[in-house]
Amino acid sequence: MAAAPSRKKSSRVSAAAARSSVKSAKTPISKKPVAKAKPAPAPKAAVKAASKPAPKSIPAARPPKPIEFYYWPTPNGWKVSIMLEECGIPYETKTVNIGRGEQFLPDYLKISPNSRIPAIVDQDGPGGKAISVFESGAILQYLGRKTGKFYPADERARVEVDEWLFWQVAGLGPMVGQANHFRQFAPESIPYAIERYTHEVARLYAVMDRRLTGRDYLAGKYSVADMACYGWIVPHQQQGINLANYPGVKAWFERMGERPGVQRGIAVGRDIRSAPIDLRSAQDSRRVLMNQKPR
């Protein structure tokens, strides 16, 4: 009788085990969720490019307006025509016939109050506004600063150029002009005046010759100082000068004459210089040029 409770207990244990087995069979197998693939991020450059607005079209640069060049083919006029040609600046030549007195016309006096050539008007002046410049030395300096050519930015080099530029403006040009006048144009021969100015011109040639000994150009490098002087050496024979006596000047003169820009500058207006004077006689032109009175 003692064994019966044991069988009931064993039977209850077996039934519990069976129920546990069925429960385990019904429990599903857990699965980890599969992560969805994320799209690769766009490159930063592409993001920036997409965020930037489309570039605005840039209008084409306006071509520079040509410089108005008031000119007559003389040594003073050649200074500026050579500079314009050497720099390659667009310009428009406006002739001023000094033999007919066109330098005294009111419209020209507004540009050149000293009634002399050359003069320029630059429509693209400082600040984009027109500017007029008279006096050949001032024009050379202006064009040198405007273009950055043949007029150095370095102060020491610029002083050297200025020295010889003003040497021409204050010395070589005026003295050669006086020698030419008394040697060729004076109504009567004045030996004292001829000797005085011919000797002074020879002295200036000697100064120039010493400077050019061992140098190619007056201020070392080719500059506006050389352009200013060249036209005044062209008529050296009329001045009573033999270049063979000044080998430094002679070599420089030949060197200058080989430059294409110098050749083109000297050629500007050559046809009007050699053309016969119309409407007025040579005597009338002489009066206009050499008998000027206050106006």
C-alpha positions as CSV (number, residue, x, y, z in Angstrom):
1,M,0.0,0.0,0.0
2,A,2.9,2.4,0.5
3,A,3.9,2.4,-3.2
4,A,0.8,4.0,-4.6
5,P,1.4,7.6,-3.8
6,S,4.8,7.3,-5.5
7,R,3.2,6.3,-8.8
8,K,0.8,9.3,-8.7
9,K,3.6,11.7,-8.1
10,S,5.6,10.2,-11.0
11,S,2.6,10.4,-13.2
12,R,2.2,14.1,-12.2
13,V,5.8,14.8,-13.0
14,S,5.5,13.1,-16.5
15,A,2.4,15.1,-17.3
16,A,4.2,18.4,-16.3
17,A,7.1,17.6,-18.5
18,A,4.9,16.8,-21.4
19,R,3.1,20.2,-21.0
20,S,6.4,22.0,-20.9
21,S,7.6,20.2,-24.1
22,V,4.4,21.3,-25.9
23,K,4.8,24.9,-24.7
24,S,8.4,25.0,-25.9
25,A,7.4,23.7,-29.3
26,K,4.9,26.6,-29.7
27,T,7.4,29.4,-28.8
28,P,8.7,31.0,-32.1
29,I,12.5,31.4,-32.8
30,S,13.5,35.0,-32.3
31,K,15.0,36.8,-35.3
32,K,17.1,40.0,-35.4
33,P,15.6,42.7,-37.7
34,V,17.6,43.3,-40.9
35,A,18.8,46.9,-41.1
36,K,18.0,48.7,-44.3
37,A,21.0,50.0,-46.4
38,K,21.3,53.8,-46.1
39,P,22.2,55.8,-49.3
40,A,25.8,57.0,-49.4
41,P,26.1,60.7,-48.5
42,A,26.7,63.1,-51.5
43,P,30.3,64.6,-51.7
44,K,30.6,68.0,-49.9
45,A,31.7,69.7,-53.1
46,A,28.5,68.5,-54.8
47,V,26.4,69.7,-51.9
48,K,28.1,73.2,-52.1
49,A,27.7,73.4,-55.8
50,A,24.0,72.5,-55.6
51,S,23.5,75.2,-53.0
52,K,25.2,77.9,-54.9
53,P,23.2,80.0,-57.4
54,A,24.1,79.9,-61.0
55,P,26.9,82.4,-61.8
56,K,25.9,85.6,-63.5
57,S,27.2,86.3,-66.9
58,I,30.1,88.8,-66.9
59,P,29.8,91.5,-69.6
60,A,32.7,91.7,-71.9
61,A,35.3,94.3,-71.0
62,R,34.9,97.6,-72.9
63,P,37.9,98.2,-75.1
64,P,39.9,101.3,-74.1
65,K,39.1,104.5,-75.8
66,P,41.9,105.8,-78.0
67,I,43.9,108.7,-76.7
68,E,43.4,111.9,-78.6
69,F,46.8,113.1,-79.6
70,Y,47.2,116.7,-80.7
71,Y,50.3,116.8,-82.9
72,W,52.5,118.3,-85.5
73,P,55.6,116.5,-86.7
74,T,58.4,118.3,-84.8
75,P,61.0,117.2,-82.2
76,N,58.5,117.9,-79.4
77,G,55.7,116.1,-81.1
78,W,58.0,113.1,-81.8
79,K,58.6,112.6,-78.1
80,V,55.0,111.6,-77.6
81,S,54.4,109.8,-80.9
82,I,57.4,107.6,-80.1
83,M,56.1,106.8,-76.6
84,L,52.6,106.0,-77.9
85,E,54.1,103.6,-80.5
86,E,56.5,102.0,-78.0
87,C,53.7,101.4,-75.5
88,G,51.2,100.1,-78.1
89,I,48.5,102.5,-76.8
90,P,45.5,103.1,-79.1
91,Y,45.5,106.7,-80.2
92,E,43.9,109.0,-82.7
93,T,46.1,111.7,-84.2
94,K,44.6,115.2,-84.4
95,T,46.9,117.4,-86.4
96,V,47.5,121.0,-85.2
97,N,49.0,123.0,-88.1
98,I,51.3,125.3,-86.2
99,G,52.3,127.1,-89.5
100,R,48.7,128.2,-89.9
101,G,48.2,129.2,-86.3
102,E,45.8,126.4,-85.3
103,Q,47.5,126.2,-81.9
104,F,45.8,129.5,-81.1
105,L,42.2,128.4,-81.7
106,P,40.0,128.7,-78.6
107,D,39.1,125.0,-78.5
108,Y,42.8,124.0,-78.5
109,L,43.7,126.5,-75.9
110,K,41.3,124.7,-73.5
111,I,43.5,121.7,-73.8
112,S,46.9,123.4,-74.1
113,P,46.8,126.9,-72.6
114,N,50.4,127.6,-73.6
115,S,49.3,127.2,-77.3
116,R,52.0,124.6,-78.0
117,I,52.0,121.0,-79.2
118,P,51.8,118.3,-78.2
119,A,48.9,117.7,-76.0
120,I,46.6,114.7,-75.2
121,V,43.1,113.9,-74.0
122,D,42.7,110.6,-72.3
123,Q,39.0,109.7,-72.1
124,D,39.9,106.8,-69.7
125,G,41.8,109.0,-67.3
126,P,42.0,108.6,-63.5
127,G,38.8,107.4,-62.0
128,G,37.4,106.6,-65.4
129,K,37.1,110.4,-66.2
130,A,38.6,112.3,-69.1
131,I,41.8,114.2,-68.5
132,S,43.9,116.5,-70.7
133,V,47.6,116.9,-70.4
134,F,49.9,119.5,-72.1
135,E,53.7,119.9,-72.1
136,S,55.6,117.0,-73.6
137,G,57.5,116.1,-70.4
138,A,54.3,115.9,-68.4
139,I,52.7,113.8,-71.1
140,L,55.6,111.3,-71.1
141,Q,55.4,111.0,-67.3
142,Y,51.6,110.5,-67.4
143,L,51.8,107.8,-70.0
144,G,54.6,106.1,-68.2
145,R,52.6,105.9,-65.0
146,K,49.4,104.9,-66.8
147,T,51.1,102.0,-68.7
148,G,53.9,101.1,-66.3
149,K,56.3,101.2,-69.3
150,F,59.6,103.2,-69.8
151,Y,59.1,105.1,-66.5
152,P,60.2,103.1,-63.5
153,A,58.2,102.8,-60.3
154,D,61.3,102.5,-58.2
155,E,62.1,105.9,-56.8
156,R,65.9,105.8,-57.2
157,A,65.5,104.7,-60.9
158,R,62.8,107.3,-61.5
159,V,64.9,110.1,-60.2
160,E,67.6,109.2,-62.7
161,V,65.1,109.2,-65.5
162,D,63.6,112.5,-64.4
163,E,67.1,114.1,-64.3
164,W,67.7,113.5,-68.0
165,L,64.1,114.1,-69.0
166,F,64.3,117.6,-67.5
167,W,67.8,118.1,-68.8
168,Q,66.2,117.8,-72.3
169,V,63.2,119.9,-71.5
170,A,65.1,122.7,-69.9
171,G,68.4,122.5,-71.8
172,L,68.8,120.5,-75.0
173,G,65.4,121.5,-76.5
174,P,65.5,125.2,-75.9
175,M,69.1,125.7,-76.8
176,V,68.8,123.7,-80.0
177,G,65.7,125.7,-80.8
178,Q,67.6,129.0,-80.5
179,A,70.5,127.7,-82.5
180,N,68.1,126.6,-85.3
181,H,66.4,130.0,-85.2
182,F,69.5,132.1,-85.6
183,R,71.2,129.7,-88.0
184,Q,68.3,129.3,-90.4
185,F,65.3,131.5,-89.7
186,A,66.4,134.9,-88.4
187,P,65.7,137.7,-91.0
188,E,69.3,138.8,-90.7
189,S,72.5,137.0,-89.7
190,I,73.6,137.9,-86.2
191,P,77.1,136.3,-85.7
192,Y,77.0,136.7,-81.9
193,A,73.7,134.9,-81.5
194,I,74.8,132.1,-84.0
195,E,78.1,131.6,-82.1
196,R,76.5,131.8,-78.7
197,Y,73.8,129.1,-79.3
198,T,75.9,126.9,-81.5
199,H,78.6,126.7,-78.8
200,E,75.9,126.0,-76.1
201,V,74.5,123.2,-78.2
202,A,78.0,121.7,-78.6
203,R,78.5,121.9,-74.9
204,L,75.2,119.9,-74.3
205,Y,76.3,117.3,-76.8
206,A,79.5,116.9,-74.9
207,V,77.5,116.4,-71.6
208,M,75.4,113.8,-73.3
209,D,78.4,112.1,-74.8
210,R,80.1,111.7,-71.4
211,R,76.9,110.3,-70.0
212,L,76.5,107.7,-72.7
213,T,80.1,106.5,-72.6
214,G,79.8,102.9,-71.3
215,R,75.9,103.1,-71.3
216,D,73.4,102.1,-73.9
217,Y,70.8,104.6,-72.7
218,L,70.8,107.8,-70.6
219,A,69.3,106.3,-67.5
220,G,70.7,102.8,-67.9
221,K,67.6,101.2,-69.2
222,Y,65.6,102.6,-72.2
223,S,63.2,105.2,-71.0
224,V,61.2,108.3,-71.7
225,A,64.4,110.3,-71.3
226,D,65.8,108.8,-74.4
227,M,62.6,109.4,-76.3
228,A,62.6,113.0,-75.3
229,C,66.1,113.6,-76.6
230,Y,66.1,111.6,-79.8
231,G,64.0,114.0,-82.0
232,W,66.3,116.9,-81.1
233,I,69.4,115.0,-82.3
234,V,67.8,114.1,-85.6
235,P,68.6,117.5,-87.3
236,H,72.1,117.6,-85.8
237,Q,73.6,118.7,-89.1
238,Q,71.4,121.9,-89.1
239,Q,72.8,122.6,-85.6
240,G,76.4,122.6,-86.8
241,I,77.1,119.3,-85.1
242,N,79.2,116.5,-86.4
243,L,78.3,113.3,-84.6
244,A,81.7,111.8,-85.3
245,N,83.0,114.1,-82.6
246,Y,80.6,112.5,-80.1
247,P,81.0,108.7,-80.4
248,G,78.8,108.0,-77.4
249,V,75.9,110.1,-78.8
250,K,76.5,108.6,-82.3
251,A,76.3,105.0,-81.1
252,W,73.2,105.9,-79.0
253,F,71.6,107.7,-82.0
254,E,72.1,104.7,-84.2
255,R,70.8,102.3,-81.5
256,M,67.7,104.4,-81.1
257,G,67.0,104.6,-84.8
258,E,67.0,100.8,-85.0
259,R,64.0,100.5,-82.7
260,P,60.7,99.8,-84.6
261,G,58.7,101.9,-82.1
262,V,61.0,104.9,-82.7
263,Q,60.8,104.4,-86.5
264,R,57.0,104.4,-86.4
265,G,56.9,107.4,-84.0
266,I,59.0,109.5,-86.3
267,A,57.0,108.5,-89.3
268,V,53.7,109.8,-87.8
269,G,52.6,112.7,-90.0
270,R,55.6,112.5,-92.3
271,D,53.4,113.2,-95.3
272,I,52.0,116.5,-93.8
273,R,55.5,117.6,-92.8
274,S,56.9,117.2,-96.3
275,A,53.7,118.5,-98.0
276,P,53.8,122.1,-99.4
277,I,52.3,124.7,-97.2
278,D,48.9,125.7,-98.6
279,L,46.9,128.8,-98.2
280,R,49.8,130.7,-96.7
281,S,53.3,131.5,-97.8
282,A,56.4,130.4,-96.0
283,Q,56.9,134.0,-94.9
284,D,53.4,133.9,-93.3
285,S,54.2,130.7,-91.4
286,R,57.5,132.2,-90.2
287,R,55.5,135.2,-88.8
288,V,53.1,132.9,-87.0
289,L,55.8,130.8,-85.5
290,M,58.4,133.4,-84.7
291,N,56.7,136.7,-84.2
292,Q,54.2,135.8,-81.5
293,K,52.9,138.5,-79.3
294,P,50.8,138.3,-76.1
295,R,47.3,137.3,-76.7
